[in-house]
Amino acid sequence: MDKWLSHPTAIKIVSLALGILLWAVVHFDPESRTPSSVASLLENRTINDVKVVAINLDERNYVLREISPQKVRLTVRGTRNDLLSARTSDYTVRVDLGSLTAGTHTLPLRADLPRGIQALAITPSTVSVTIEELETKEFEVQVAPAGTPKAGYKAGAPVLSPTNRVHVTLPASEMERVDHVGASISIEGADATIKDKSVKLVAYDDKGKPIEGAVIDPAVLGIEVPITNPFKTVPVQFKLSGSLPPGLSIASFQPETDKVTIYGPQNELDKIDLVEADVKLSELTKSGKVMVPLSGAKGITEFSPKELGINVEIVLSSTRSLQGLPVTVNGLGTGLTMKITDPATGKVDITIQGAPAMLDRLQPGDVSVEVDLSGRGPGTYTVPLRVNLPRFIHQSGGNQSLTVEIAPEVPATTPPAESPPPDMPADGTADGTHTPDGSGSTDGTDDHTKTEG
C-alpha cells in the first residue's frame, strides 16, 4: 500500500480528486436548492396581545381619546433560531395618526418586526381611533396655606412668582369640569416669612378633586408667604413736653403722617387705641424737619414707621392782650350762690404769647376762661384760672386767679296762709288742695323741698 501511495501516478490521481472537491464546495449555489428544501427550515409563530402603538399624533392640538382594539394577534414566520432569539417586546404594531383631525377614524395597522422575521397576518388588521381637539384656558391660581403659624404670629396673603395666572389644557369636553387651579403650602409653626419655596399646581373640580390629565403651564410657581406679628393701624397723639426757648413760638406744626402700624400680640393690640409721640419743645430751636421716635407702648414689638417726621416752623414770639373775658364757673354745689369779688367787674384780662400769624387769626370763642369750685362750701376763696387756648399759644400775663364769695342760697319767701271762710272746713278739703294723707297745703311741701335742695 505504501508503495502504491508513493507511486507518482497515484499521487496525481489523489491530487486531482481533492481539487475537484474543493471546486465544488466553492462554487455551490444555495439558491439552486428546491423550495421544498428551504421551506422545511422556516416556522410560523403566533404572538397574542400585541399592544397597538399610536404614532405621529399632533399632541399640541389633539388628544387620543379611544383606540379599539388596544391589542391584536400577530402571526409571523422565520427560522427557528430567529424566532427563539426574538423577545415578545420586539414585536410592535403601529397605527399612524399623522394629519388626522378630531373625530372617529378606521385605520390600517403596520407591524415592525425583528430582523429575519416577516408578518403573515395581523388580526384584526384595522383599528378604530377617536381623536378630540384640545382646549386651553387661563386661570388664576388659588393658594391654600395649610396649618397655623407660631402663636402670636399672623400669615399674610401668599405671593406667587413670576405670575399668579396659568394656562390649563384639556380635551374640550372636560374643560368645563375645571373649577380652579390651586396649590398648597404648609405654614405650620412658622415664625418668619416663608421664602424661596416652589409649589406644584393642580387643576380641581368644584368638589375639590384633582382632574387627571390636565396640562398646566407653568406647572410649578415660586411662592412667598409673609409671616408677621398681628398688626393694627392707630392714630398718633403728639404730646408736647417742656417749653420752647424764651422768645420763640411755633408757627406751623405739620406731621408727615398721623397714623402708624403697630405689631404685637393680639391681646395687647386690642388694648391700644392710639400711640403717643413725645415732642420735646426745648429741642426745637429752628425751623425744619425733626424726627420723633416711637417706643414704649406695652407689648408692642415693632412700629412702622419707627419714627415720625414733623415739619416745624419756629418764629420770634409776639404778645396780645385780651380784656373783659367772661369766666365760666364749674362745680358750684347745689344750694349755694357765688359772687366774684376780685376783679370787681367779674371779668378778667389776660396776655397771650405765640406766633404773630396765629395770634392774628384768633376769633371770639377761641379763648375761654374757667374756674373750678368743686368741693367748696360757703366762704371766700382765691381760685386759679384755667385759660383754654389754641395749641402753641400760651398765657404770658394778666389775671392768674380771682376771688369769689360762696354763700348759701336764700330760700324764697312764702306768703302767710289765709283763714278759711266760715263755711269751709279747716283741713281745706273744700277746694281740693289737701294732700292724700291730710297733711294740708302743697305750699309747705314746696318750701321743704327747696330747703333740702
C-alpha positions as CSV (number, residue, x, y, z in Angstrom):
1,M,0.0,0.0,0.0
2,D,2.8,2.4,0.9
3,K,4.4,1.7,-2.4
4,W,1.2,2.5,-4.2
5,L,0.7,5.8,-2.5
6,S,4.2,6.8,-3.2
7,H,3.9,6.0,-6.9
8,P,3.8,9.2,-9.0
9,T,0.7,8.2,-10.8
10,A,-1.2,7.6,-7.6
11,I,-0.2,11.0,-6.2
12,K,-1.5,12.7,-9.4
13,I,-4.9,10.9,-9.1
14,V,-5.4,11.9,-5.4
15,S,-4.4,15.5,-6.1
16,L,-6.9,15.7,-9.0
17,A,-9.7,14.3,-6.8
18,L,-9.1,16.9,-4.0
19,G,-9.0,19.7,-6.5
20,I,-12.4,18.7,-7.9
21,L,-13.9,18.5,-4.4
22,L,-12.6,22.0,-3.4
23,W,-14.0,23.5,-6.6
24,A,-17.4,22.0,-5.9
25,V,-17.5,23.4,-2.4
26,V,-16.5,26.9,-3.5
27,H,-19.0,27.1,-6.4
28,F,-22.0,25.6,-4.6
29,D,-25.2,27.9,-5.0
30,P,-27.8,27.7,-2.2
31,E,-30.4,29.3,-4.5
32,S,-30.2,26.1,-6.5
33,R,-31.9,24.3,-3.7
34,T,-35.6,23.5,-4.2
35,P,-38.4,25.5,-2.5
36,S,-39.4,22.4,-0.6
37,S,-36.0,22.0,0.9
38,V,-35.9,25.8,2.0
39,A,-39.5,25.8,3.4
40,S,-38.6,22.9,5.6
41,L,-36.2,25.3,7.5
42,L,-38.9,28.0,8.4
43,E,-41.5,28.0,11.1
44,N,-44.7,30.0,11.9
45,R,-45.4,31.6,15.3
46,T,-48.5,33.4,16.7
47,I,-48.0,36.2,19.3
48,N,-51.1,37.2,21.2
49,D,-51.9,40.5,22.9
50,V,-49.5,42.7,21.0
51,K,-50.2,46.3,22.0
52,V,-51.2,48.8,19.3
53,V,-49.0,51.9,19.4
54,A,-50.3,55.2,18.0
55,I,-47.7,57.4,16.3
56,N,-47.5,60.9,14.8
57,L,-50.4,62.4,16.7
58,D,-50.4,66.3,16.8
59,E,-50.3,66.4,20.6
60,R,-50.3,70.2,20.7
61,N,-53.9,70.3,19.3
62,Y,-55.4,66.9,19.8
63,V,-55.7,64.0,22.2
64,L,-56.3,60.3,21.6
65,R,-59.5,59.6,23.4
66,E,-60.0,55.9,22.4
67,I,-58.4,53.2,20.4
68,S,-60.2,49.9,19.8
69,P,-59.0,47.2,20.0
70,Q,-55.9,48.1,22.0
71,K,-54.3,44.7,21.4
72,V,-54.1,42.4,18.4
73,R,-52.9,38.9,17.4
74,L,-49.8,38.7,15.2
75,T,-48.7,35.7,13.0
76,V,-45.1,35.7,11.8
77,R,-42.7,33.4,10.0
78,G,-38.9,32.9,10.5
79,T,-36.2,30.4,11.2
80,R,-36.2,28.6,14.5
81,N,-33.1,30.5,15.6
82,D,-34.6,33.9,14.7
83,L,-37.9,33.1,16.4
84,L,-36.2,31.9,19.5
85,S,-33.9,34.9,19.8
86,A,-36.7,37.5,19.4
87,R,-38.4,38.7,22.6
88,T,-42.1,39.5,22.7
89,S,-41.4,43.2,23.2
90,D,-39.5,43.2,19.9
91,Y,-42.9,42.8,18.1
92,T,-44.6,46.1,17.6
93,V,-47.9,47.0,15.8
94,R,-48.4,50.7,14.9
95,V,-51.2,52.9,13.7
96,D,-50.3,56.2,12.1
97,L,-52.4,59.2,13.3
98,G,-50.5,61.9,11.3
99,S,-52.6,64.6,9.7
100,L,-55.8,63.4,11.4
101,T,-58.4,65.9,12.8
102,A,-61.0,65.5,15.5
103,G,-63.4,62.6,15.0
104,T,-63.5,58.8,14.8
105,H,-61.4,57.1,12.1
106,T,-60.7,53.5,11.0
107,L,-57.0,53.0,10.2
108,P,-54.8,50.1,9.0
109,L,-52.1,48.5,11.2
110,R,-48.4,48.0,10.4
111,A,-46.1,45.6,12.1
112,D,-42.5,46.3,13.0
113,L,-40.6,43.0,13.4
114,P,-37.2,41.8,14.4
115,R,-34.6,41.1,11.6
116,G,-35.3,38.0,9.6
117,I,-38.9,37.6,10.6
118,Q,-41.8,38.5,8.4
119,A,-45.5,39.2,9.2
120,L,-48.1,36.8,7.9
121,A,-51.2,38.3,9.4
122,I,-52.5,41.0,11.9
123,T,-55.8,40.1,13.4
124,P,-57.7,42.4,13.2
125,S,-55.9,44.3,10.5
126,T,-57.6,47.7,11.3
127,V,-58.5,49.7,14.5
128,S,-60.9,52.5,15.3
129,V,-59.5,55.6,16.9
130,T,-61.3,58.6,18.3
131,I,-59.4,61.9,18.4
132,E,-60.6,65.0,20.3
133,E,-59.5,68.6,20.0
134,L,-57.7,70.2,23.0
135,E,-58.8,73.4,24.6
136,T,-56.6,75.9,26.6
137,K,-58.0,78.3,29.2
138,E,-56.4,80.7,31.6
139,F,-57.0,80.5,35.4
140,E,-55.9,82.5,38.4
141,V,-54.0,80.3,41.0
142,Q,-55.5,80.0,44.4
143,V,-53.1,79.1,47.2
144,A,-54.4,77.4,50.4
145,P,-51.9,77.8,53.3
146,A,-52.1,74.6,55.5
147,G,-51.7,74.8,59.3
148,T,-51.2,77.8,61.5
149,P,-48.1,79.9,62.2
150,K,-46.5,80.1,65.6
151,A,-48.6,81.5,68.5
152,G,-48.7,85.3,68.3
153,Y,-47.9,85.4,64.5
154,K,-50.1,86.0,61.5
155,A,-49.9,84.8,57.9
156,G,-50.3,87.3,55.1
157,A,-51.5,86.8,51.6
158,P,-49.3,84.4,49.6
159,V,-47.3,86.0,46.7
160,L,-46.7,83.9,43.6
161,S,-43.9,84.4,41.1
162,P,-43.3,85.0,38.2
163,T,-47.1,85.1,37.8
164,N,-50.4,84.1,39.5
165,R,-52.1,83.1,36.3
166,V,-51.6,79.9,34.4
167,H,-53.0,78.0,31.3
168,V,-54.8,74.7,31.6
169,T,-55.1,72.4,28.6
170,L,-57.7,69.6,28.4
171,P,-60.0,68.0,25.9
172,A,-62.8,70.4,25.1
173,S,-65.4,68.1,26.7
174,E,-63.5,68.1,30.1
175,M,-62.6,71.8,30.3
176,E,-65.9,72.7,31.9
177,R,-65.0,70.5,34.9
178,V,-62.2,72.8,35.9
179,D,-63.3,74.9,38.9
180,H,-59.9,76.4,39.8
181,V,-56.2,75.8,39.8
182,G,-54.7,75.6,43.3
183,A,-51.6,74.8,45.3
184,S,-51.0,74.2,49.0
185,I,-48.1,75.2,51.3
186,S,-47.5,74.4,54.9
187,I,-47.2,77.3,57.4
188,E,-47.4,75.2,60.5
189,G,-45.4,76.8,63.3
190,A,-43.8,79.4,61.1
191,D,-42.4,82.5,62.8
192,A,-40.7,84.1,59.8
193,T,-41.7,84.9,56.2
194,I,-41.6,81.7,54.0
195,K,-39.3,82.4,51.0
196,D,-37.7,80.6,48.1
197,K,-40.3,77.8,48.0
198,S,-42.0,76.2,45.0
199,V,-45.4,74.7,44.7
200,K,-46.8,72.3,42.2
201,L,-50.1,73.3,40.7
202,V,-53.2,71.1,40.3
203,A,-56.5,71.6,38.5
204,Y,-59.5,70.8,40.7
205,D,-63.2,70.3,40.0
206,D,-66.0,72.0,42.1
207,K,-65.7,69.2,44.7
208,G,-62.0,69.7,45.3
209,K,-60.9,66.6,43.4
210,P,-57.9,66.7,41.1
211,I,-58.6,66.4,37.4
212,E,-56.4,63.8,35.8
213,G,-54.6,64.6,32.6
214,A,-54.8,68.4,32.9
215,V,-51.7,70.0,31.5
216,I,-50.8,73.2,33.4
217,D,-48.3,75.7,32.1
218,P,-46.3,76.6,34.1
219,A,-46.7,73.6,36.3
220,V,-44.6,75.0,39.2
221,L,-44.5,78.5,40.6
222,G,-42.4,80.2,43.2
223,I,-44.2,81.3,46.4
224,E,-43.6,83.6,49.4
225,V,-45.9,83.8,52.4
226,P,-45.4,86.8,54.8
227,I,-45.4,85.7,58.5
228,T,-45.6,88.6,60.9
229,N,-46.9,89.5,64.3
230,P,-50.5,90.7,64.4
231,F,-50.7,94.4,63.5
232,K,-53.0,97.3,63.8
233,T,-53.1,100.9,62.5
234,V,-53.8,103.5,65.1
235,P,-53.7,107.4,65.2
236,V,-50.8,109.2,66.7
237,Q,-51.3,111.8,69.5
238,F,-48.4,114.3,69.8
239,K,-47.5,115.0,73.4
240,L,-45.7,118.3,73.8
241,S,-43.4,118.3,76.8
242,G,-41.2,121.1,78.2
243,S,-41.2,124.6,76.7
244,L,-39.6,126.4,73.8
245,P,-36.5,128.5,74.3
246,P,-37.5,132.1,75.5
247,G,-38.8,134.4,72.8
248,L,-39.6,131.6,70.3
249,S,-43.0,130.2,69.2
250,I,-44.3,127.5,66.8
251,A,-46.0,129.0,63.7
252,S,-46.5,125.6,61.9
253,F,-46.5,122.0,63.1
254,Q,-47.1,119.5,60.2
255,P,-46.5,115.8,60.8
256,E,-45.8,113.7,57.7
257,T,-48.3,111.1,58.9
258,D,-50.8,110.9,61.7
259,K,-51.1,107.1,61.8
260,V,-48.7,104.3,62.5
261,T,-48.9,100.5,62.3
262,I,-48.1,98.6,65.5
263,Y,-47.1,94.9,65.8
264,G,-47.5,92.7,68.8
265,P,-49.7,90.0,70.5
266,Q,-53.4,90.4,69.6
267,N,-54.5,90.7,73.2
268,E,-52.1,93.7,73.6
269,L,-53.2,95.3,70.3
270,D,-56.9,95.2,71.4
271,K,-56.0,97.4,74.4
272,I,-54.4,100.2,72.3
273,D,-56.4,102.9,70.6
274,L,-53.6,105.4,69.9
275,V,-49.9,105.9,70.2
276,E,-48.2,108.9,71.8
277,A,-45.3,110.7,70.3
278,D,-43.3,112.8,72.8
279,V,-42.2,116.1,71.3
280,K,-39.5,117.8,73.4
281,L,-40.1,121.5,72.8
282,S,-36.8,122.5,74.4
283,E,-35.1,120.9,71.4
284,L,-36.9,123.0,68.8
285,T,-34.6,125.9,68.2
286,K,-35.1,126.4,64.4
287,S,-37.4,125.7,61.5
288,G,-37.0,122.4,59.7
289,K,-37.8,118.7,59.9
290,V,-37.5,116.9,63.2
291,M,-37.7,113.1,63.7
292,V,-39.6,111.8,66.7
293,P,-39.0,108.1,67.7
294,L,-41.9,105.9,68.7
295,S,-41.4,103.5,71.6
296,G,-42.6,102.5,75.0
297,A,-46.1,101.1,74.2
298,K,-46.6,98.0,76.4
299,G,-46.5,94.7,74.5
300,I,-45.7,96.3,71.1
301,T,-42.8,94.6,69.3
302,E,-42.5,96.9,66.3
303,F,-43.6,100.3,65.0
304,S,-44.0,101.1,61.3
305,P,-42.6,103.7,60.7
306,K,-40.2,103.6,63.7
307,E,-40.0,107.4,63.8
308,L,-42.2,110.2,62.6
309,G,-41.1,113.3,60.6
310,I,-42.6,116.6,61.6
311,N,-42.0,119.8,59.7
312,V,-42.0,122.8,62.1
313,E,-41.7,126.5,61.6
314,I,-40.1,128.4,64.5
315,V,-40.5,132.2,64.7
316,L,-40.0,135.0,67.2
317,S,-42.9,135.3,69.6
318,S,-45.4,138.1,69.8
319,T,-48.0,139.0,72.5
320,R,-51.6,140.1,72.5
321,S,-53.9,141.4,75.3
322,L,-57.4,140.1,75.7
323,Q,-59.6,142.1,78.0
324,G,-63.0,141.7,79.6
325,L,-63.2,137.9,79.1
326,P,-66.1,136.2,80.9
327,V,-65.4,133.5,83.4
328,T,-67.3,130.1,83.3
329,V,-67.9,128.7,86.8
330,N,-67.8,124.9,87.2
331,G,-68.5,122.7,90.2
332,L,-70.6,125.1,92.4
333,G,-72.5,123.0,94.9
334,T,-76.3,122.8,94.9
335,G,-78.0,125.3,97.2
336,L,-75.0,127.7,97.0
337,T,-74.5,131.0,95.3
338,M,-71.3,132.6,94.1
339,K,-70.1,136.1,93.5
340,I,-66.8,137.3,92.0
341,T,-65.3,140.0,94.2
342,D,-61.9,140.5,92.6
343,P,-61.8,141.7,89.9
344,A,-64.9,143.6,90.7
345,T,-66.2,143.6,87.1
346,G,-66.4,139.8,87.2
347,K,-64.3,139.6,84.0
348,V,-60.6,139.0,83.6
349,D,-57.8,140.4,81.4
350,I,-55.0,138.2,80.1
351,T,-52.0,138.5,77.9
352,I,-51.1,135.7,75.5
353,Q,-48.0,134.8,73.6
354,G,-47.4,132.9,70.3
355,A,-46.5,133.2,66.6
356,P,-47.8,136.6,65.2
357,A,-49.8,134.9,62.5
358,M,-51.6,132.6,64.9
359,L,-52.4,135.5,67.3
360,D,-53.9,137.5,64.4
361,R,-56.1,134.6,63.4
362,L,-57.8,134.3,66.8
363,Q,-61.6,134.7,66.8
364,P,-64.1,135.2,69.6
365,G,-64.6,131.8,71.2
366,D,-61.1,130.6,70.5
367,V,-60.1,131.6,74.1
368,S,-62.2,130.7,77.2
369,V,-61.6,131.1,80.9
370,E,-62.9,128.7,83.6
371,V,-62.7,128.3,87.4
372,D,-63.5,125.1,89.3
373,L,-65.3,125.4,92.7
374,S,-65.8,121.7,93.3
375,G,-65.9,120.7,97.0
376,R,-66.0,124.3,98.3
377,G,-68.6,125.4,100.8
378,P,-69.7,128.9,102.0
379,G,-66.7,131.3,102.3
380,T,-64.2,133.5,100.4
381,Y,-61.7,131.8,98.1
382,T,-58.9,132.8,95.7
383,V,-59.0,130.2,92.9
384,P,-56.7,129.8,89.9
385,L,-58.0,130.5,86.4
386,R,-57.9,127.8,83.7
387,V,-57.3,129.5,80.4
388,N,-58.1,127.4,77.3
389,L,-56.0,128.4,74.3
390,P,-55.2,127.0,70.9
391,R,-52.2,124.8,70.6
392,F,-48.8,126.6,70.6
393,I,-50.3,129.7,72.3
394,H,-49.9,130.2,76.0
395,Q,-50.7,132.8,78.7
396,S,-47.8,135.1,79.5
397,G,-49.5,137.7,81.8
398,G,-52.7,139.2,83.1
399,N,-55.1,137.7,85.7
400,Q,-53.9,134.3,87.0
401,S,-56.7,133.9,89.6
402,L,-59.8,135.5,91.0
403,T,-61.6,135.9,94.4
404,V,-65.1,134.5,95.0
405,E,-67.5,134.6,97.8
406,I,-69.7,131.5,98.2
407,A,-72.9,131.7,100.3
408,P,-76.0,129.6,101.0
409,E,-78.8,130.2,98.6
410,V,-81.6,132.2,100.3
411,P,-85.0,130.4,100.2
412,A,-87.9,132.3,98.5
413,T,-90.3,134.0,101.0
414,T,-93.7,132.1,101.3
415,P,-96.8,134.3,101.9
416,P,-98.8,133.6,105.1
417,A,-101.9,131.3,104.8
418,E,-105.3,133.0,104.9
419,S,-108.0,131.8,107.3
420,P,-110.7,129.7,105.6
421,P,-114.2,131.1,105.2
422,P,-116.7,130.1,107.9
423,D,-118.3,127.6,105.5
424,M,-115.1,125.8,104.6
425,P,-113.6,123.0,106.7
426,A,-110.3,123.8,108.4
427,D,-108.5,121.0,106.6
428,G,-109.0,122.7,103.2
429,T,-110.9,119.8,101.6
430,A,-113.4,122.1,100.1
431,D,-111.1,123.5,97.4
432,G,-109.4,120.0,96.7
433,T,-105.9,121.1,97.7
434,H,-105.3,118.7,100.6
435,T,-102.7,116.0,100.3
436,P,-103.7,112.4,100.3
437,D,-102.5,111.9,103.9
438,G,-104.4,115.1,105.0
439,S,-101.2,117.0,105.8
440,G,-102.5,120.2,104.2
441,S,-101.4,122.6,101.5
442,T,-98.6,121.8,99.0
443,D,-97.0,125.1,99.8
444,G,-95.4,123.6,102.8
445,T,-94.1,120.8,100.7
446,D,-92.6,123.2,98.2
447,D,-90.7,125.1,100.9
448,H,-89.4,121.9,102.4
449,T,-88.1,120.6,99.1
450,K,-86.3,123.9,98.3
451,T,-84.6,124.0,101.6
452,E,-83.3,120.4,101.2
453,G,-82.1,121.3,97.7
